[in-house]
Amino acid sequence: MILRARPQSVFQRVRNSPIAFILTALALLPSQASIAAGTAAGTVIDNTAQLTYDIGGTPLSLNSNTVSVTVDERIDVVVTLQSPQVLVAGGDSNRSLLFRVTNTGNGSEDFLLAIDSNLTGDDFDPVPAVPAIYFDTDSSGDLSAGDVAYNPGVNDPQLAADAFIDILLLNDIPLSAANGETGLSQLTATSTTGSGNPGDVFANQGDGGSDAVVGTSGGQAADVGEYLVSDVAVSIVKSVLVADPFGGTQPVPGATLTYTITVEVTNSGTASGSAVNDPVPANTTYVPASIRLNGSTLTDSPDADAGEFDTVGVPSIVVRLGDLTQLSGPQTVTFQVTID
């Protein structure tokens, strides 16, 4: 696994796989979400009043005419960035940003998608790839062979009320982009029925022949993702060895797990202030005084050495590696836990 990052946070970023930092499972096909779009467009609300009265001791009743109201379609949409800041190098191609488009209206709606990478407030303009917009067909969070390219007016996503779809924006990074510079790219989703000011009406254009009414989003929404150029490439690899109480290697209760984490800078940059933070896994117990850095024992207490067993919040192994370069060579952290 290869990381690219600002020097102060090199160990926190995956250069070519930003999906590693996405915290939720992402879906391409429309899925239900708890947006609470309201009563479905086209729903007919009927109401009839009843009058009861008495004539000569005989109870009678009389119904009014029925009044019907058809619920209009409300056009609303939300676009939300799903990617963290994506770390790149000058000259990279097809670097993806992940967004989610959610239909927060109360009817089925088609949306036109557009990319804009010529924004203010950044250091360089990413160059949209051709094609630049893909559906995340396989829900992987980044571009892969099965993803389907978006063709405006041909396969505009159709979303039921409360449904969402995940979209990838692809950009190339200019070769001239320098270390530490940022570039922005925006995804916009616009209702094909229409957009405008909240309250604008599109007669008979809603579900079930109802009117379509523009909601608070104006029928259009956008969000922006960011690329960061970094000249530091770092790898981090973790492995585990199992030793059971019977001299074997079965992960049974009572077995000892020895974790090894190897960190290495793989190019000419400097990873400043590098540190490893590894939460102790659930259903295990940390073995006291088992932290090692490059074979040397570190104490569990926060003191002058580079490591500690941090019990504030989630118990974690913390080892501060400092400023790393390629000349530093591999940095190896080990610690042990037992299976409860």
C-alpha positions in Angstrom: 0.0 0.0 0.0 1.5 3.3 -1.2 0.9 6.6 0.6 1.3 10.2 -0.7 0.8 13.1 1.7 1.9 16.4 3.1 5.1 15.9 5.1 3.3 16.3 8.4 0.8 13.6 7.7 2.5 11.2 5.3 1.3 8.0 7.0 -2.3 9.0 6.8 -2.9 9.1 3.0 -3.0 6.4 0.3 -1.7 8.0 -2.9 -3.5 5.8 -5.5 -6.3 4.4 -3.4 -8.3 7.2 -1.8 -11.1 4.7 -1.2 -9.2 3.3 1.7 -10.3 6.3 3.7 -14.0 6.1 2.9 -15.8 5.0 5.9 -19.1 3.8 4.4 -20.0 1.2 1.9 -21.0 2.9 -1.4 -23.7 1.8 -3.8 -24.3 2.5 -7.5 -27.9 1.4 -8.0 -30.6 3.5 -6.4 -31.0 2.6 -2.8 -33.4 3.7 -0.1 -32.1 6.3 2.5 -33.7 8.0 5.4 -34.3 11.3 3.7 -38.0 11.4 4.4 -39.0 13.0 1.0 -42.7 13.1 2.1 -45.9 11.8 0.5 -45.2 10.4 -2.9 -45.9 12.6 -5.9 -49.2 11.7 -7.6 -50.8 10.5 -4.4 -54.5 11.5 -4.4 -55.8 12.8 -1.0 -59.6 12.4 -0.9 -61.8 14.0 1.8 -65.6 13.7 2.4 -67.6 15.4 5.1 -70.7 13.9 6.8 -73.7 15.6 8.3 -75.8 13.8 10.9 -79.2 15.2 11.9 -82.5 14.1 13.3 -86.1 14.5 11.9 -88.9 13.5 14.1 -86.7 11.2 16.1 -85.3 9.5 13.1 -81.5 9.9 12.8 -80.3 10.7 9.3 -76.9 11.4 7.6 -75.9 13.2 4.5 -72.5 13.1 2.8 -70.9 16.1 1.1 -69.2 15.9 -2.3 -65.7 14.4 -2.2 -62.8 16.8 -2.6 -59.6 15.4 -4.1 -56.1 16.9 -4.0 -53.3 15.3 -6.0 -49.9 15.7 -4.3 -47.4 17.6 -6.5 -43.9 16.5 -7.1 -41.2 18.4 -5.3 -37.9 18.6 -7.1 -34.9 18.5 -4.8 -31.4 17.1 -4.9 -28.3 16.9 -2.8 -24.7 16.2 -4.0 -22.2 15.2 -1.3 -18.4 14.5 -1.7 -17.5 11.1 -0.5 -13.7 11.2 -1.0 -11.2 12.7 1.3 -8.5 15.0 -0.2 -6.9 12.9 -3.0 -3.1 12.9 -3.0 -1.5 13.1 -6.5 1.7 13.9 -8.4 2.1 16.2 -11.3 1.4 14.3 -14.5 -1.0 11.8 -12.9 -3.9 10.7 -15.1 -7.5 9.5 -14.4 -7.4 10.5 -10.7 -10.9 10.0 -9.3 -13.1 11.9 -6.9 -16.2 10.2 -5.5 -19.5 11.9 -5.0 -23.1 10.9 -4.1 -26.2 12.3 -5.8 -29.4 11.8 -3.7 -32.9 12.6 -4.9 -34.4 14.3 -1.8 -37.7 15.1 -3.6 -40.8 13.0 -3.4 -41.0 11.6 -7.0 -38.9 9.8 -9.6 -36.5 12.2 -11.3 -33.7 12.2 -13.9 -30.6 14.3 -13.4 -28.1 15.8 -15.8 -24.5 15.6 -14.5 -21.7 18.1 -15.2 -18.0 18.5 -14.2 -16.3 21.8 -13.7 -12.6 21.8 -13.0 -12.0 25.5 -13.8 -12.7 26.9 -10.3 -11.3 29.7 -8.3 -9.6 29.2 -4.9 -7.1 26.6 -5.9 -3.5 26.6 -7.2 -4.0 24.7 -10.5 -6.9 23.5 -12.7 -7.2 19.7 -13.0 -7.9 18.6 -16.6 -11.1 16.6 -17.0 -10.4 13.2 -18.6 -12.4 12.0 -21.6 -14.8 10.8 -20.5 -14.7 12.5 -17.2 -17.8 11.2 -15.4 -18.5 7.5 -14.5 -21.0 5.6 -12.5 -19.4 3.7 -9.7 -21.0 0.5 -11.1 -19.2 -1.9 -8.8 -19.3 0.3 -5.7 -15.5 0.1 -5.3 -15.2 3.9 -4.8 -12.6 4.4 -7.5 -12.4 3.8 -11.3 -12.3 0.1 -12.3 -13.0 -1.9 -15.4 -16.7 -2.4 -14.7 -17.6 1.2 -14.2 -19.9 2.7 -16.8 -19.2 6.1 -18.5 -21.9 8.8 -18.3 -23.3 10.1 -21.6 -25.4 13.2 -21.1 -28.9 12.8 -22.4 -28.4 9.1 -23.0 -28.0 7.5 -19.6 -28.9 10.3 -17.2 -29.4 8.7 -13.8 -33.1 8.2 -12.9 -33.6 8.1 -9.1 -36.7 7.2 -7.2 -37.6 9.4 -4.2 -34.9 9.1 -1.5 -32.6 7.0 -3.7 -29.0 7.8 -4.5 -26.2 7.0 -6.9 -22.4 7.2 -6.6 -20.5 9.2 -9.3 -16.8 9.4 -10.1 -15.2 12.5 -11.5 -11.9 11.8 -13.4 -9.2 14.4 -13.9 -5.6 14.5 -15.1 -3.1 16.5 -13.1 -1.0 19.0 -15.0 2.7 18.1 -15.1 3.4 21.6 -13.9 1.5 21.1 -10.6 4.0 21.7 -7.8 4.3 20.0 -4.4 1.8 21.3 -1.9 -0.5 22.8 -4.5 -4.2 22.0 -4.6 -6.7 21.7 -7.5 -10.5 21.6 -7.3 -13.2 19.8 -9.3 -16.9 20.1 -9.0 -19.9 17.8 -9.7 -23.3 19.4 -10.5 -26.6 17.5 -10.7 -29.6 19.2 -12.3 -33.1 17.9 -12.6 -34.0 17.3 -16.2 -37.6 18.3 -15.4 -36.4 21.8 -14.6 -34.6 24.0 -12.0 -35.0 27.5 -10.8 -36.3 29.4 -7.8 -38.0 27.5 -5.0 -41.8 27.4 -5.8 -41.4 27.5 -9.6 -44.0 25.2 -11.2 -43.7 22.9 -14.2 -47.3 22.1 -15.0 -48.2 18.4 -15.5 -44.5 17.4 -15.4 -44.5 15.5 -12.1 -45.2 11.8 -11.4 -48.8 10.8 -12.1 -49.4 13.9 -14.2 -49.1 16.1 -11.1 -47.3 19.5 -11.3 -43.6 19.6 -10.5 -42.6 22.2 -8.0 -39.0 23.3 -7.5 -37.9 22.7 -3.9 -35.4 24.5 -1.7 -32.4 23.1 -3.6 -33.6 24.9 -6.7 -33.6 21.5 -8.5 -29.8 21.7 -8.7 -26.9 20.9 -6.3 -23.1 20.7 -6.4 -20.1 19.8 -4.3 -16.4 20.2 -4.7 -13.5 17.7 -4.3 -9.8 18.5 -3.9 -6.5 17.2 -5.2 -3.3 17.8 -3.3 0.1 17.4 -4.9 2.6 15.6 -2.7 6.2 14.6 -3.4 6.3 12.0 -0.6 5.6 8.4 -1.2 5.4 6.1 1.8 4.5 2.4 2.1 3.0 0.8 5.2 2.6 -3.0 5.5 1.2 -5.0 8.4 1.5 -8.7 9.1 0.7 -11.0 12.0 2.1 -14.2 13.4 0.0 -16.5 15.6 1.4 -18.7 18.5 -1.1 -20.8 20.3 -0.7 -22.3 23.8 0.0 -25.7 22.4 3.0 -24.9 20.3 1.0 -24.5 17.1 -0.2 -21.5 15.1 -4.0 -21.8 15.6 -5.8 -18.5 16.6 -7.6 -20.0 19.6 -8.4 -18.1 22.8 -5.2 -17.7 24.7 -3.1 -17.5 21.5 -0.5 -14.7 21.1 -0.7 -12.5 18.1 2.5 -10.6 17.1 1.8 -7.7 14.8 4.6 -6.3 12.6 4.2 -2.9 10.9 6.8 -1.8 8.4 7.0 1.9 7.2 9.3 3.1 4.4 9.7 6.2 2.4 10.1 5.1 -1.3 11.2 8.3 -3.0 13.2 11.4 -2.4 10.7 13.3 -0.3 10.6 13.8 3.5 7.8 12.5 5.7 7.9 14.9 8.6 6.5 14.0 12.0 5.6 10.4 11.0 3.8 8.3 13.6 2.1 4.9 13.8 -1.2 4.6 15.7 -2.6 1.1 15.9 -5.8 0.4 18.0 -5.6 -2.8 19.9 -8.1 -5.2 18.2 -11.4 -6.0 19.8 -11.5 -9.4 21.7 -7.8 -9.2 22.4 -5.7 -7.9 25.3 -2.4 -6.0 24.9 0.7 -7.8 26.2 2.5 -5.3 28.5 6.0 -4.2 27.5 5.8 -5.8 24.0 6.3 -2.7 21.9 9.5 -2.7 19.8 10.9 -0.2 17.3 13.5 -1.7 15.0 14.1 -4.4 17.6 14.5 -2.1 20.6 12.1 -2.2 23.5 9.9 0.8 24.1 8.1 1.5 27.4 4.3 1.5 27.7 4.3 4.8 29.5 4.4 8.2 27.7 8.0 9.2 28.4 11.2 10.1 26.5 11.2 7.1 24.2 9.3 7.0 20.9 6.4 4.7 21.9 3.6 4.2 24.4 0.5 2.2 25.1 -2.2 4.9 25.0 -5.2 4.0 27.1 -7.0 7.3 26.6 -10.1 6.5 24.5 -9.6 3.4 22.4 -6.5 1.6 23.7 -3.8 2.0 21.0 -0.1 1.4 20.3 1.6 4.7 19.4 5.1 4.9 18.0 6.5 8.3 16.8 8.9 7.7 13.9 9.9 11.3 13.4 11.1 12.7 10.1 11.7 9.9 7.5 13.5 9.9 4.2 14.5 7.1 1.9 17.8 7.0 3.6 16.1 6.2 6.9 15.3 2.8 5.6 12.4 0.6 6.7 11.0 1.3 10.2 9.6 -1.8 11.9 7.1 -1.6 14.8 6.0 -4.8 16.6 3.7 -5.5 19.5 1.7 -8.4 20.9 -1.8 -9.1 22.1 -3.5 -12.3 23.3 -6.9 -13.5 22.1 -9.5 -13.3 24.9 
